[in-house]
Amino acid sequence: MSRQSARSALARAISTVTSTTRTAAGVFAPGHLGELTQIIPFEMVDEVLAEAGTVERRLRDLPSRVVVYLLLAAGLFAGLGYRQVWARLVSGLAVPGVAPSSSALAQARRRVGVAPLKALFELLAGPSAGALRWRGLLVCAMDGTTMSVPDSPANLTRYGHQSGSHGGSGYPLVRLLAVVVCGTRTLLAATFGPFKTGETSYAPALFSCLHPGMILLADRNFAVKSLITAIAGTGADLLIRCKAGRALPRLATLPDGSWASVLGGVPIRVIDAHLTITLSGSSRRTVHYRLITSLLDQRRYPARDLVVLYHQRWEIETVYLELKSTILGGRVLRARTPQGVDQEIYALLTAYQVLRLAMADATAACPAITDDRASFSIALHTARDQIIRAAGILAGTTIDLLGRIGRAVLAAPLPARRARISPRIVKRAISKHRAKGQVDRTNHRAAITTEILTQPQLTAAASP
């Protein structure tokens, strides 16, 4: 075959693939979040900007709407600077335009401020259509975590360090507290501020998201009289672990082994249980749990079932893992001012929420795959790809209910969830010396048995 014939054959074999990108016009074109733009459409962003009074008075090269999408995209590309995030927003556009300087992007972020990002998060926060319910109750969990911010004088003054025997934290810390929906792991509410303020002080700011038909799970830190009273006042039920030595009056022992009591003026049931974990290697460990609940009907809500339900509290720990490890990769936030930190955290929470909503829509369309089998990593990487390609920004004439993100999640579901048997431990080294104790990384089959502890005799105790 001659060289000319070979070229002709190759030309016939090559197929041309073209794609059409539908975006906003002109200087607004870089303002998108790929396929996730359909969850946060242009009209929604324009509305929060108008309410905050931060819409530009004259058309700029960096309109406020574009800056909001830049901040949201930066939440998904946490390892990149803002100029690199901008490069990804325009990489799939037909006419990328001129890249703004770092100072121009910084001025634009300051111009937009915190209020639009906060309003956007509050607008999107809430359960998805397929959220987990237990006996008709929406199951939610509340807990706190910390996030590191740059060690600038302004951040240090606002947030402060964590003190400790090893010199404390290397960076100022923000304390974040949230309420999440178990199962779909969508966010209901969040608040944050200086590390020196404790979780129990931040908690009341979240209770506005609670209402009848919900049950809130929380750990021992939140078993406080004032918080129990406040939660009960919202109409929501609660299931909270408390310290085993907590003095609570035993008013009556119920047939399921739980007993009636009162805390902060709220009637409660107390459940004492031993959980025994037996591994395939014959290893065995028993832990004691004391739970308090406002669900007083022991026939409808047996003690053993409530102990099993409490395991769902771990869902919020998974949310923080996805935020701090999967998205941030353990990195420090970018902003060097408190206002920038607030803006960045709200953008991060909003980006996480829309990604979770897209995943929930996908699993709702496929009942065979439960929410906890949807891979967050796959959804995150697919969303990043869609931003780079500027794909799926505007819905076409044919409505795609799943989208590429949903199809990617359903194509590779995670295996069924195994029982968690390992204790909580810091895996990231904080010292050059080996940590005390050995961590068994072997995969064991685990059997968990629950024993409800009964004490039929009545005991007197001080009034709570």
N, C-alpha and C positions, 0 to 999 in steps of 0.2 A: 504494500500500500504506500502510495506516495505521501509526502508530507502534507500536500494540499488536501488530499483525500482524508487523511487523518484529522486535519483541522475541521473539515466539513462534518465528519462523523461526530467529533466531539461537540461541535456547535449544536447538532441535532439532539445529542444526548443531554445537554444541559437544559434544565427547566428553569424558568424565571419565576420567582416568588415575589409578589408585591403585596404590601400591606398598606392600608389606609389608616392614618391616625387622625381622630377627630378630637380637637382640643378647643380651648377658648381662643379668641382672636387676639392678634397683636401682642402687646406687652403682657397680656394676661395668660399667654400660652404656657409659660413655665409653671403656672399655678395648678398643680394636680398631684394626685397620689396614686396614679395608675388606676387599676381596677377598683381600689378602695375609694376613689372619688365618687363612686355611685352611692356610697354610704355617707360620705361627707361632700355633698354637691356644692357647687358654686353658690347657690342661693343661701344655703345654711351658713357658709362662711361670711357672705355679705351681710347677713342678718346680725350675726354676733358682732361684726365690726361696726355696724350702724348703731347697735345698742350701746357699745362701748365708746362711741364717738371717735373712733380711730380710722375712719375712712379718709383717704387722702383728699385734700381740697382741690388739688390739681393733678392731672394724670402724670404719673412718674414712671421712670424706667423700672422701678420696683414697687408696684402697687401693693397696698396692704394685703389684699387677698393672696397674692403670690407669696408674700412673706409668711403668712400663716401656713400655707402648704409647705413652704421651705422648712419651717420649724417642725411640722408633723413628719415630713420625710426624714429630717435629721434624727427624729426619735427612732426610726427604723434603721438608719445607717449610723449607729452610735460611734463607730470607730473612725468616722471621717470628719474632717473640718467642714465648715459651711460652704466653702468654695467647691469642695469635692462633691458635696451633696447637690449643689446647684448644677454641677456638670452632669450628674445623673438625671436630674429633672429635665434637662434640655437635650440629652443625648439621643432621644428618640424623636425629637421634633424635626420637621422639614427644614426650618430656619432657626438654628439654635440662638443666633444673635450674639451680642458681645457679653462676655462674662463680667459681672460686677466685681469690684475690688473687695477685699476683706473689710475695709473701713466702711464702704457703702452698705454692705450686708449688716454690719454691726449697727450702723445708724438706723437702718430700716427696722431691725429687731427692737431697738429702743423706742422707735416711733410707734410701733404696734402695741407694745406693752404687754402686761399680764392679763388684763381683763378679758380680751377676746378668747384667749386660750382657755381660761377658767370657765367662761360661759359655754364654750364649745364642749368641754369635758362634761359639764353638768347637763348639757342638752342630750348627750349621747349615753350618759351613765344610766344603767338600768338593766333588768333581766332580759334575756332573749325569749323568743316564743317557746322554745323547748326546754326551759330551765327545769332543773331537778326539783321534784316535789316528793315529800314523804308524808303519807297520810293526809294529803291535801295541803300541806304546808310547804311554802317556798324555803328551801334550806340555804342559809347564808352563814358566813363565818367572818369574824372580825379579829384582826391581829395587827401588829406593827412590825416595822423593820427600819433599818437605817441605810442612808445612801451617802457616799463620799462626794464632797465638792472641792474645787480647787482651793489651795491654801493661800488665798489672797487676804489682805488685811480686812476688807469689807466682809468677806465670808466668815473669817475667824471671829470678828466682832459679833456678827449676827448669830452664828450657829454654834461655835465653840467646839473644843476637842472632847473626846472621851478620855478620861483619866484611867490609869491602870498601873499595875506593878511593873509592866514591861515598857513604860513610857507613854502609854495611851495610844490613841489613834494617830496615824500619820497625817490625816486630813480632817478638816472640819466635817461634822456629820449633820445631816438632816434626818429628823425622825418622821417617818411616813406611817400613817395609820389608814386602813381601808376596810370596807365591807365588801365582800365578793359573794357571788352566787355560786354555790358548789355545783359541780358538774360542768357547766359551760364556762366557769371561771370569769364571767363578765363582772365588771366593777359596778357597784351600786353607789358608792360614795368614797371620797378620800379626803384627807386633810394632812397637812405637814407643817413643820416649823422647826425651831431650834431643838437640838438633841437634849438639852438640859431639862426640857419640859417632858414629863413622863407620859406614858401611853394613856393612863387613866384620866389625865387632864385633857387630852385631845379627844377621847372617846365621845363625850356628849355632843360634839360638833357633827357626828355622823348619824345621830339617832333620828334625824328628820327623814331619813330614807326608810325607816322601819314603819310597819303598819300591820294591822291584823291580817292573819293568813301567812305569816312568816315565822320561822324559828331561827334564832341566832345562836350560833355555836362560838364559844370563846374559851381561852385557857384560864389558868388559875389567877393570872394577873388581874382579870376583870371581875373577879368574884367580890366586888365591893358593894356595900349596902346602897350607897347613893346611885351607883350605876344600875344595880338590880332594880331599884325603884324607878329610875328613869326609863329603862327598857320596858318594864311592865306598863308604864304610863303610855307608851306608844301603841299598845294593843298587841304587839308582837310577843311571841313566846320565846323562851330562852332555854338553853342547855349548856351549862358552864361547869367546867371542872373547878373544884375548890381544894384547898389544902386539907389533907387527911385529918389534921389535928384541930380543924376549925370547930369551935364550940357552937353547936346548933341544938335548939330544944327538940327533943323527940316527943311529938304530940300523939302519934299513933303509928303502929307498925302495920303495913298493908300486906295483903296476901302475896304479892309478887316479890316481897323482900325489901322494897323501898319503904321509906317512912316519911310521914308528914311533918313539916316544920314551918318556920317563918323566918324571913330575912329582910330587914329593911321595911317591915310592914307588909311584905308580899308573901302570900301563901306559896310554899314550894314543896316539892318532894325531893328527898335525898336518897341517892343510890350509892351504896358501897359495893365495890366489885373487885375481885381478883381476876386478872387476865394472865393466863399461863400460855406462853409461847413455846412449843416443842418443835425443835428442828430435826431434820432427817438424820443428822449426826448425833442424835441422842442428847444434844444440848437442850437445856430447859431453863426458862427464866419466868419469874412471876412478878407482876407489878400491880400496885394497888391504885385504883381510881375511885375518887369520890366526886359524883356529879350532882348538881342541883338543877332542877327544872321547874318551870311554871306549868307544865302539863300535869294536871292533878288526877286525871282519869287513868288509873292504873290498868283498867281493862282495855281501854283503847290504845294506851301507850305503855306497854309492859316495860319493866326495868331493863330486861335483857335486850329488847329492841332498841332502847335509847342508848345503851352502851355501844351497840353496833353502829348506830347513827353517828355517835360522837366522832368516830373515825373520819367522817367527812370533813372535820375541821382542818385536816391536813391539806385540803385543797388550796387554802390561802397561802400555805407555805410554798406550794407549787407555783402559784401566781408570782410570788416574790422571786422564786428561782428563775422563772421565765423573764421577768423584768431585769433582774440584776446580773444574771449569768448568760442567758440565751441572747438577749438583746444587747445589754451593755458589755457583756464579756468581762465583768468585774472591773470595768473602767470607772474612773472618776468622771463626774459630769463636766461639761465644758465651761459653763458660765462662771465668771469671776466676780459677779455682783449678786447680791440677794435678789434683786428684781429679775436678773437673768436666770437665776436658779429657779425661782417660782415659775417663770415662763417655760423653762426647759422641762421641768417636772410635769406641768400640765400638758405640754405637748407630748411627752413620753407616755403618760397615762391615756391620753386620747388616742394615740396611735395604737397602743396595746388594745384598747377597747374596740376599735373598729376592726382590728384583726380578729379578735375573739368573736365579734358579731358575725363576721364572714364565715368563720369556722362553725359557729352554731347553726347558721343557715344551711351549711353543707350537711352536717350530721342530722338536722331535722328532716332533710330530704331523703335520708337513708337510715331508717330505723334500725337496721342490722348493725350499725356502727354507733356505739355510745359516745358521748362527748369526751370521756377520758381516753378514748382511743384515737382521737384526732391529734396528729402531730403538729405541735406548735412550730417546731423548727422548719418543717416543710412549708407551712403556711407563711412563715416569715420570709424564707428565701424566695418563694414564689411571688410574694408581694413586692419584694425588692426587684425581682426581674421585671415585673409589670411596670414599675416606676421607670426603670431604665429604658424600657421599650416604649414608654408612654402609651401603653395598651389599655383598652377597656375604660378610658376616661369617661366617655359619654356612651350611654346605652344606644345600641343600634335599633333598627326596626324590629329585629327579633330579640325578645327579652331572654337573656340567659340567666336563669335563677341561680345557677351554681357558680358560673365563672371559672376561670382557670385556677384560682386559689382553691375553690371548693372541690374541683375535680382532682387536683393534686392531693388534697387531704384524703379524699375518699379512695384514691388509687393506692395509697400506701398506709393503711391504718396501723396503729401500734398494736402489739399483742395485748391480750387481756391483762389487766392490771394484777400484779402479784401482791401478796401481803407484805407490808413494810415491817421488817424485823430489826433493822440496824438502828442503834441509838443515834441521836443527833450529835455530830462531831464536826469540828472545823477542819476541812481538808486542806485549806490554803495555809502554808507554813507561816507562823508568826515568830519562829525562833529557829536558830541554826541547830538546836538540839532536838533530838527525837521526842515527839510527844509521848506522854505516859500512856501505857496500855497499847494493846494490839487491836487492830480492826480486822475482823474476819471478812474478806471479800468473796468468800465462796458462796455460790448460789445454793441455798438449802430449800427443801420443801418444808413448809411451816404449817403447823396446826395450832390454831388459837382457840382456847376454851375459856368460857366466861363463867365465873361463879359469883352469884349475887349473895353478899354477906347479910345474914339475917340476925337480928338481935331483938327477940320478942319483948324483952323486959323494957319498961319505960324508964327513962333516966331524966333527972332534973338538970336543967342548965340555965345559965343566965339569959335574960332576954336579949335578942340581937339588936 
